[in-house]
Structure formats: structure tokens, C-alpha cells
Amino acid sequence: MSELLHGIFIDVEVADSVAGDAELAKKLAEVCPVDIFAAGDAGVRIIRENLDECVLCNLCVDAAKAAGAEGGVRIVKLYES
């Protein structure tokens, strides 16, 4: 049986303190060019199968900062550069 691996190179972390913010979730879903975020009534959901499509543009980090949630979204490189 094959196992799907997601987030081999990149992980995205959303702080618990902002994960339930529906407005921020909409903004994250809007700005991400590779659809890592989905917005719902309960807040943001990360679409794990899209993680390694991340282009490190930081638009999600900037959106969180602009919404007053600096540090609310982090992009984590799972590799040595």
C-alpha cells in the first residue's frame, strides 16, 4: 500500500490564537497563490496536499501581520538551505 506524503519540504503553522478567525482565514485563502489555505466558518484549514507547492512568497505571513496577528502564520522549511 502506498502512503501519500505531504509537507516534505515545507510546513505552514497557524497559531491557535488566530486559527479560528474567519476573516483572516478568508484573507489567507485569497492571497495564497498555491491554495494552501481554505476558509470556513470555523476559521482556517490548511490543505496539506498543497504544502510543497509553497513558493515562499510570504503573502500569508504579511496578511496575518496586516490583520494584527503578527507571528500568527509561520512558514517552516523542513530542509537545510
Secondary structure, 3 states (H helix, E strand, C coil): CCCCCCCCCEEEEECHHHHCCHHHHHHHHHHCCCCCEEEECCEEEECHHHHHHCCCCCHHHHHHHHCCCCCCEEEEECCCC
